[in-house]
Amino acid sequence: MSLQEFDALIDRMKLAYEYAENLGQYVEAAKVLYQMNDQLPDDLQLILEDLENPESAKSFIIKYNNELKSAIVNYRQRLMNF
């Protein structure tokens, strides 16, 4: 995947994530985080715990959002070097 393709995909996912989060739909926001994580290469993917309880979705996205952003930045840097 090229950097431009990755950026376009992640940008769409970020919009979906922010939309869901702003509406208080934390389960949907967590699903988007899972999808974003799946777009990263195996060595950069986070090991995300299963979201078994919808009430814990807000703490889930708070816990993993920044880590995922960091992994995305690392992958973008890797793509820029190719």
Phi and psi in degrees as GROMACS dihedral restraints (atoms count N, CA, C in turn):
[ dihedral_restraints ]
;  ai    aj    ak    al  type     phi  dphi    fc
    3     4     5     6     1   -80.5    20    10
    4     5     6     7     1   165.5    20    10
    6     7     8     9     1   -60.9    20    10
    7     8     9    10     1   -42.0    20    10
    9    10    11    12     1   -64.6    20    10
   10    11    12    13     1   -41.4    20    10
   12    13    14    15     1   -64.6    20    10
   13    14    15    16     1   -44.0    20    10
   15    16    17    18     1   -62.3    20    10
   16    17    18    19     1   -46.8    20    10
   18    19    20    21     1   -59.5    20    10
   19    20    21    22     1   -43.7    20    10
   21    22    23    24     1   -62.8    20    10
   22    23    24    25     1   -43.8    20    10
   24    25    26    27     1   -65.1    20    10
   25    26    27    28     1   -48.1    20    10
   27    28    29    30     1   -65.1    20    10
   28    29    30    31     1   -37.8    20    10
   30    31    32    33     1   -61.0    20    10
   31    32    33    34     1   -42.5    20    10
   33    34    35    36     1   -64.3    20    10
   34    35    36    37     1   -40.4    20    10
   36    37    38    39     1   -68.1    20    10
   37    38    39    40     1   -38.0    20    10
   39    40    41    42     1   -62.5    20    10
   40    41    42    43     1   -40.7    20    10
   42    43    44    45     1   -62.7    20    10
   43    44    45    46     1   -43.0    20    10
   45    46    47    48     1   -63.8    20    10
   46    47    48    49     1   -41.4    20    10
   48    49    50    51     1   -62.2    20    10
   49    50    51    52     1   -50.2    20    10
   51    52    53    54     1   -63.4    20    10
   52    53    54    55     1   -38.9    20    10
   54    55    56    57     1   -61.2    20    10
   55    56    57    58     1   -49.8    20    10
   57    58    59    60     1   -62.9    20    10
   58    59    60    61     1   -43.7    20    10
   60    61    62    63     1   -63.4    20    10
   61    62    63    64     1   -43.9    20    10
   63    64    65    66     1   -63.8    20    10
   64    65    66    67     1   -29.0    20    10
   66    67    68    69     1   -86.6    20    10
   67    68    69    70     1    -0.2    20    10
   69    70    71    72     1    77.1    20    10
   70    71    72    73     1    17.8    20    10
   72    73    74    75     1   -94.0    20    10
   73    74    75    76     1    74.5    20    10
   75    76    77    78     1   -70.1    20    10
   76    77    78    79     1   -29.5    20    10
   78    79    80    81     1   -66.0    20    10
   79    80    81    82     1   -43.4    20    10
   81    82    83    84     1   -65.3    20    10
   82    83    84    85     1   -39.9    20    10
   84    85    86    87     1   -62.2    20    10
   85    86    87    88     1   -39.9    20    10
   87    88    89    90     1   -64.0    20    10
   88    89    90    91     1   -38.7    20    10
   90    91    92    93     1   -61.0    20    10
   91    92    93    94     1   -39.1    20    10
   93    94    95    96     1   -66.4    20    10
   94    95    96    97     1   -38.4    20    10
   96    97    98    99     1   -60.7    20    10
   97    98    99   100     1   -41.0    20    10
   99   100   101   102     1   -60.1    20    10
  100   101   102   103     1   -43.7    20    10
  102   103   104   105     1   -65.6    20    10
  103   104   105   106     1   -39.9    20    10
  105   106   107   108     1   -63.9    20    10
  106   107   108   109     1   -42.6    20    10
  108   109   110   111     1   -61.0    20    10
  109   110   111   112     1   -37.6    20    10
  111   112   113   114     1   -65.7    20    10
  112   113   114   115     1   -20.6    20    10
  114   115   116   117     1   -81.1    20    10
  115   116   117   118     1   -12.3    20    10
  117   118   119   120     1   -84.7    20    10
  118   119   120   121     1   152.8    20    10
  120   121   122   123     1   -64.5    20    10
  121   122   123   124     1   157.6    20    10
  123   124   125   126     1   -52.9    20    10
  124   125   126   127     1   -38.8    20    10
  126   127   128   129     1   -73.3    20    10
  127   128   129   130     1   -12.8    20    10
  129   130   131   132     1  -109.4    20    10
  130   131   132   133     1    -8.5    20    10
  132   133   134   135     1   -66.3    20    10
  133   134   135   136     1   140.8    20    10
  135   136   137   138     1   -81.4    20    10
  136   137   138   139     1   150.8    20    10
  138   139   140   141     1   -90.7    20    10
  139   140   141   142     1    99.6    20    10
  141   142   143   144     1   -91.4    20    10
  142   143   144   145     1   134.2    20    10
  144   145   146   147     1   -70.3    20    10
  145   146   147   148     1   157.6    20    10
  147   148   149   150     1   -71.6    20    10
  148   149   150   151     1   139.8    20    10
  150   151   152   153     1   -94.1    20    10
  151   152   153   154     1    91.9    20    10
  153   154   155   156     1   -90.1    20    10
  154   155   156   157     1   -26.6    20    10
  156   157   158   159     1  -118.0    20    10
  157   158   159   160     1   116.3    20    10
  159   160   161   162     1   -57.5    20    10
  160   161   162   163     1   -27.5    20    10
  162   163   164   165     1   -69.8    20    10
  163   164   165   166     1   -19.8    20    10
  165   166   167   168     1   -92.1    20    10
  166   167   168   169     1     3.9    20    10
  168   169   170   171     1   -62.4    20    10
  169   170   171   172     1   -39.2    20    10
  171   172   173   174     1   -64.6    20    10
  172   173   174   175     1   -44.8    20    10
  174   175   176   177     1   -67.8    20    10
  175   176   177   178     1   -31.0    20    10
  177   178   179   180     1   -61.7    20    10
  178   179   180   181     1   -49.0    20    10
  180   181   182   183     1   -70.4    20    10
  181   182   183   184     1   -32.8    20    10
  183   184   185   186     1   -64.6    20    10
  184   185   186   187     1   -40.9    20    10
  186   187   188   189     1   -66.4    20    10
  187   188   189   190     1   -42.8    20    10
  189   190   191   192     1  -101.5    20    10
  190   191   192   193     1   -13.6    20    10
  192   193   194   195     1   -59.1    20    10
  193   194   195   196     1   -51.3    20    10
  195   196   197   198     1   -67.0    20    10
  196   197   198   199     1   -37.7    20    10
  198   199   200   201     1   -63.3    20    10
  199   200   201   202     1   -40.3    20    10
  201   202   203   204     1   -68.6    20    10
  202   203   204   205     1   -39.5    20    10
  204   205   206   207     1   -58.3    20    10
  205   206   207   208     1   -42.4    20    10
  207   208   209   210     1   -63.4    20    10
  208   209   210   211     1   -43.3    20    10
  210   211   212   213     1   -64.2    20    10
  211   212   213   214     1   -37.3    20    10
  213   214   215   216     1   -64.3    20    10
  214   215   216   217     1   -43.6    20    10
  216   217   218   219     1   -61.1    20    10
  217   218   219   220     1   -42.3    20    10
  219   220   221   222     1   -61.7    20    10
  220   221   222   223     1   -42.3    20    10
  222   223   224   225     1   -68.1    20    10
  223   224   225   226     1   -39.1    20    10
  225   226   227   228     1   -59.9    20    10
  226   227   228   229     1   -42.5    20    10
  228   229   230   231     1   -63.0    20    10
  229   230   231   232     1   -39.4    20    10
  231   232   233   234     1   -63.1    20    10
  232   233   234   235     1   -43.4    20    10
  234   235   236   237     1   -66.0    20    10
  235   236   237   238     1   -34.5    20    10
  237   238   239   240     1   -67.0    20    10
  238   239   240   241     1   -27.8    20    10
  240   241   242   243     1   -81.0    20    10
  241   242   243   244     1    -6.9    20    10
